[in-house]
Amino acid sequence: MNIKKLFFRIVGITLGGILFIFLLMKFTGKEVEVPDIRGKEVTLALETLSKAGLNPKLSERRFDNHIPEGHIISQDPRSGIRVKKGREIRVISSKGSQIVFVPEVMGKGFRSAGITLRQSGLKIGKIARVYSGLIEEDTIMAQSLEPGIEVNRGSEINLLVSLGPYPTYFYMPDLIGRSLERASRTIEYLRLQTGSITYEVDPELREGVVLNQTPSFGFPVKEKSLVNLVISVKSQTRPTGLLRYYMFHYVVPAGLFPKRLKIVVSDAQGEREVYNALLSPGKEIDEVIAIMGRARAKIYIDGKLEREMTLR
């Protein structure tokens, strides 16, 4: 009797073990390694996955300038990992390069040309700038690809851009000993630009006189060159009533339409509007602002206050 019970117990344990192994194999499944099918022709890639015991699924077709049409761009899961047999592998195949037509941008402004190229699916490549007495500054003089030809989407186009007329060179005048106001008028008259203004103590001279200048007297300069000045003061504390100049640099925010930029300055002279103009998006400006004492500027875009800043 004990032997019979023992027999049935052994048989039960054996059958239970077999059932456990069967269920384990059924629910865990055999694992296989995912092959790398990137760059392969679609038919061959799907066949490779099927032979590996995997379930290929072509999920998408997209344009690609680097992968030929009918070849695999990517796969998910990636190659090299182990997955259960029968796992679905999603693949993306190439439709080849997308062809676009080259637009004509010669004669357009640089910014306008950039917008046109981007809208056509092209990119700006190398940019060369040269002087021209006939073509306005910042205008496209030539493009590397002929208008109307077919190219791959994402291709680059090199541009030749005008710097405008050749600059006029002349000799830097002597500003030393002049008042800051008179020196500034001379700089403006010669179409130069006021750069940095620093102050140096000299008790022997009246305040607001030019002590030094860069570039020096007689040095060859061209229009829009920066002129840095050193101005006399009688003490280490800079007087609040001394007129000084601030170089205001600003880039108009991006957008589709021109924007009106207005600058209002408040200083010892009171509050006043120093700049008001309609400008293209992305336009950079450099404006010399005469200020006295503590000064703050308010920047308005299309009538709305964008920000305030201290002018130091």
C-alpha positions as CSV (number, residue, x, y, z in Angstrom):
1,M,0.0,0.0,0.0
2,N,2.8,2.4,0.9
3,I,4.6,1.3,-2.3
4,K,1.4,2.1,-4.4
5,K,1.1,5.6,-2.8
6,L,4.8,6.2,-3.4
7,F,4.4,5.2,-7.1
8,F,1.5,7.6,-7.7
9,R,3.3,10.4,-5.9
10,I,6.3,9.9,-8.2
11,V,4.1,9.8,-11.3
12,G,2.3,13.0,-10.1
13,I,5.5,14.9,-9.5
14,T,6.8,13.8,-12.9
15,L,3.7,14.8,-14.8
16,G,3.6,18.2,-12.9
17,G,7.2,18.8,-13.9
18,I,6.5,18.1,-17.6
19,L,3.4,20.3,-17.5
20,F,5.5,23.1,-15.9
21,I,8.2,22.9,-18.6
22,F,5.5,22.9,-21.3
23,L,3.8,26.0,-19.9
24,L,7.1,27.7,-19.4
25,M,8.1,27.1,-23.0
26,K,4.7,28.1,-24.3
27,F,4.6,31.5,-22.5
28,T,8.2,32.5,-22.6
29,G,9.0,31.4,-26.1
30,K,12.4,31.0,-27.8
31,E,14.5,34.1,-28.0
32,V,16.3,35.1,-31.2
33,E,18.7,37.9,-32.0
34,V,17.4,40.8,-34.2
35,P,19.4,41.0,-37.4
36,D,20.6,44.3,-38.9
37,I,18.6,45.1,-42.0
38,R,19.4,48.8,-42.3
39,G,20.4,49.8,-45.9
40,K,19.2,46.5,-47.3
41,E,16.7,46.2,-50.2
42,V,13.1,45.9,-48.7
43,T,12.4,42.4,-50.1
44,L,15.7,41.0,-48.8
45,A,15.3,42.7,-45.5
46,L,11.8,41.2,-44.9
47,E,13.0,37.8,-45.9
48,T,15.9,38.1,-43.5
49,L,13.5,38.9,-40.6
50,S,11.2,36.1,-41.5
51,K,14.0,33.5,-41.6
52,A,15.0,34.7,-38.1
53,G,11.6,33.8,-36.9
54,L,10.5,37.4,-36.6
55,N,7.4,39.2,-37.9
56,P,8.3,42.2,-40.2
57,K,6.0,45.1,-40.5
58,L,6.6,47.9,-43.1
59,S,5.3,50.9,-41.0
60,E,6.3,53.9,-43.1
61,R,7.9,55.1,-46.3
62,R,9.7,58.5,-46.2
63,F,12.1,60.6,-48.4
64,D,15.8,60.2,-47.6
65,N,18.7,61.8,-49.5
66,H,21.2,59.1,-48.3
67,I,19.3,55.8,-48.6
68,P,18.3,54.7,-52.1
69,E,14.6,54.1,-52.9
70,G,13.3,50.7,-51.8
71,H,15.9,50.2,-49.0
72,I,15.6,50.2,-45.3
73,I,16.2,53.4,-43.3
74,S,15.6,52.2,-39.8
75,Q,14.2,49.3,-37.7
76,D,12.6,49.0,-34.3
77,P,13.7,47.1,-32.2
78,R,17.3,47.8,-33.1
79,S,19.7,45.0,-34.3
80,G,21.8,43.0,-31.9
81,I,19.2,42.6,-29.0
82,R,17.4,39.4,-28.2
83,V,13.6,39.2,-28.5
84,K,11.0,36.5,-28.4
85,K,10.5,34.5,-31.6
86,G,7.6,36.0,-33.5
87,R,8.2,39.5,-32.2
88,E,7.0,42.3,-34.6
89,I,9.8,44.3,-36.1
90,R,8.7,47.7,-37.5
91,V,10.8,49.0,-40.4
92,I,10.9,52.3,-42.3
93,S,11.8,52.2,-46.0
94,S,13.2,55.0,-48.3
95,K,11.3,56.7,-51.1
96,G,14.6,58.1,-52.3
97,S,15.5,61.7,-52.6
98,Q,12.8,64.3,-52.8
99,I,13.3,66.5,-55.8
100,V,12.7,70.3,-55.7
101,F,13.2,73.1,-58.1
102,V,15.8,75.8,-57.5
103,P,14.2,79.3,-57.1
104,E,15.7,82.5,-58.4
105,V,17.0,84.6,-55.6
106,M,19.3,87.0,-57.6
107,G,18.3,90.6,-56.9
108,K,16.6,89.7,-53.6
109,G,17.8,91.0,-50.2
110,F,19.8,88.5,-48.3
111,R,17.1,87.8,-45.7
112,S,14.4,87.5,-48.3
113,A,16.5,85.1,-50.3
114,G,17.1,82.9,-47.2
115,I,13.3,82.7,-46.6
116,T,12.7,81.8,-50.3
117,L,15.3,79.0,-50.1
118,R,14.0,77.6,-46.9
119,Q,10.4,77.5,-48.2
120,S,11.8,75.6,-51.2
121,G,13.4,73.0,-49.0
122,L,17.0,74.2,-49.7
123,K,19.8,75.6,-47.5
124,I,22.2,78.5,-47.7
125,G,25.7,77.2,-48.3
126,K,28.8,79.4,-48.4
127,I,28.4,83.1,-48.5
128,A,30.9,85.5,-50.2
129,R,30.6,89.3,-50.0
130,V,32.1,91.7,-52.4
131,Y,31.9,95.5,-53.0
132,S,29.8,96.7,-56.0
133,G,29.1,100.2,-57.3
134,L,26.1,98.9,-59.1
135,I,24.2,96.6,-56.7
136,E,22.7,97.7,-53.5
137,E,24.2,96.5,-50.2
138,D,22.9,93.1,-48.9
139,T,21.5,92.2,-52.3
140,I,22.2,88.8,-53.9
141,M,24.5,89.2,-56.9
142,A,24.8,85.5,-57.9
143,Q,23.8,82.0,-56.9
144,S,25.7,78.7,-57.4
145,L,22.7,76.7,-58.8
146,E,20.8,77.8,-61.9
147,P,17.1,78.7,-61.2
148,G,14.7,76.1,-62.4
149,I,16.9,73.0,-62.2
150,E,16.0,70.0,-60.2
151,V,18.0,69.1,-57.1
152,N,17.6,67.0,-53.9
153,R,15.7,68.6,-51.1
154,G,18.2,69.9,-48.5
155,S,20.8,70.8,-51.1
156,E,23.0,73.9,-50.3
157,I,23.2,77.0,-52.6
158,N,26.2,79.3,-52.3
159,L,25.5,83.0,-52.5
160,L,27.4,86.1,-53.6
161,V,26.2,89.1,-51.7
162,S,26.9,92.8,-52.4
163,L,28.6,95.0,-49.8
164,G,27.5,98.1,-51.7
165,P,29.8,100.7,-53.1
166,Y,33.5,100.6,-52.3
167,P,34.2,102.5,-49.1
168,T,35.7,105.9,-49.1
169,Y,39.0,106.1,-47.3
170,F,40.3,109.4,-45.8
171,Y,42.7,110.5,-43.1
172,M,41.5,110.7,-39.5
173,P,41.2,114.3,-38.3
174,D,42.7,115.6,-35.1
175,L,40.1,115.7,-32.4
176,I,42.4,116.2,-29.4
177,G,41.6,119.4,-27.5
178,R,38.1,119.7,-29.0
179,S,35.0,119.5,-26.8
180,L,33.1,116.2,-26.8
181,E,30.2,117.8,-28.5
182,R,32.3,119.3,-31.3
183,A,34.2,116.0,-31.7
184,S,31.0,114.1,-32.0
185,R,29.6,116.4,-34.7
186,T,32.8,115.9,-36.7
187,I,32.6,112.1,-36.3
188,E,28.9,112.2,-37.5
189,Y,29.7,114.6,-40.4
190,L,32.5,112.2,-41.7
191,R,30.0,109.3,-41.4
192,L,32.2,107.6,-38.8
193,Q,30.7,106.0,-35.6
194,T,31.4,106.9,-32.0
195,G,32.8,103.9,-30.2
196,S,33.7,103.7,-26.5
197,I,34.1,106.9,-24.4
198,T,36.3,106.7,-21.3
199,Y,37.1,109.4,-18.8
200,E,40.5,110.5,-17.4
201,V,41.2,113.0,-14.6
202,D,43.0,116.1,-15.6
203,P,42.6,119.1,-13.2
204,E,44.3,121.5,-15.6
205,L,41.8,121.1,-18.4
206,R,38.1,122.0,-18.5
207,E,35.8,119.0,-18.4
208,G,34.5,117.4,-21.6
209,V,37.7,117.9,-23.7
210,V,39.1,115.1,-25.9
211,L,42.5,113.9,-24.4
212,N,43.1,111.0,-26.8
213,Q,41.5,109.3,-29.8
214,T,41.7,106.0,-31.6
215,P,42.3,105.8,-34.5
216,S,45.1,108.5,-34.2
217,F,45.3,111.7,-36.2
218,G,46.3,111.0,-39.8
219,F,45.5,107.3,-39.7
220,P,43.6,106.0,-42.8
221,V,39.9,105.2,-42.0
222,K,36.7,104.5,-44.0
223,E,33.1,105.3,-43.4
224,K,31.4,103.6,-40.4
225,S,34.8,103.1,-38.7
226,L,34.5,103.3,-34.8
227,V,36.3,106.2,-33.1
228,N,37.1,105.7,-29.4
229,L,37.6,108.8,-27.3
230,V,39.2,109.6,-23.9
231,I,37.5,112.7,-22.2
232,S,38.8,114.9,-19.4
233,V,37.2,115.2,-16.0
234,K,38.4,117.1,-13.0
235,S,37.8,114.4,-10.4
236,Q,37.4,110.6,-10.2
237,T,33.6,111.0,-10.0
238,R,32.2,111.4,-13.4
239,P,29.9,114.5,-13.4
240,T,26.2,113.9,-13.9
241,G,25.9,116.9,-16.2
242,L,28.6,115.7,-18.7
243,L,27.2,114.5,-22.0
244,R,28.3,111.1,-23.1
245,Y,27.4,108.6,-25.8
246,Y,26.1,105.1,-25.7
247,M,26.3,102.7,-28.6
248,F,22.9,101.0,-28.7
249,H,22.9,97.6,-30.5
250,Y,19.6,95.8,-31.2
251,V,18.3,93.0,-33.4
252,V,14.6,93.2,-34.5
253,P,12.7,90.1,-33.5
254,A,11.9,87.5,-36.1
255,G,8.6,87.4,-37.9
256,L,6.9,87.7,-41.3
257,F,6.1,91.5,-41.3
258,P,8.1,94.7,-40.6
259,K,8.1,96.0,-37.1
260,R,8.2,99.5,-35.7
261,L,11.0,100.0,-33.3
262,K,10.8,103.0,-30.9
263,I,13.4,103.9,-28.3
264,V,12.6,106.3,-25.4
265,V,15.4,107.5,-23.2
266,S,15.1,109.1,-19.7
267,D,18.2,110.9,-18.2
268,A,19.2,114.2,-16.7
269,Q,17.8,116.0,-19.7
270,G,14.4,114.4,-19.3
271,E,12.4,111.8,-21.3
272,R,12.6,111.9,-25.1
273,E,12.2,109.7,-28.1
274,V,15.5,109.0,-29.8
275,Y,14.6,106.5,-32.4
276,N,11.5,105.5,-34.4
277,A,11.6,103.5,-37.6
278,L,9.9,100.6,-39.4
279,L,12.4,97.8,-39.7
280,S,12.5,94.3,-41.3
281,P,12.5,91.3,-38.9
282,G,16.1,90.3,-38.1
283,K,17.5,93.7,-39.0
284,E,20.4,94.8,-36.8
285,I,20.8,98.5,-35.8
286,D,23.6,100.4,-34.1
287,E,22.5,103.8,-32.9
288,V,24.6,106.3,-31.0
289,I,22.5,107.9,-28.2
290,A,23.6,111.0,-26.4
291,I,22.9,110.7,-22.7
292,M,23.6,112.7,-19.5
293,G,23.8,111.3,-16.0
294,R,21.8,108.2,-15.1
295,A,20.0,107.0,-18.1
296,R,17.4,104.3,-18.9
297,A,15.9,103.2,-22.2
298,K,12.5,101.8,-23.0
299,I,12.3,99.6,-26.2
300,Y,8.9,99.4,-27.9
301,I,8.0,97.0,-30.7
302,D,4.8,98.0,-32.5
303,G,3.8,100.2,-29.6
304,K,4.2,97.5,-26.9
305,L,6.9,97.8,-24.3
306,E,9.4,95.0,-24.9
307,R,11.9,95.7,-22.2
308,E,13.7,98.4,-20.2
309,M,17.5,98.7,-19.7
310,T,20.0,100.9,-18.0
311,L,22.5,102.7,-20.2
312,R,25.9,102.7,-18.6
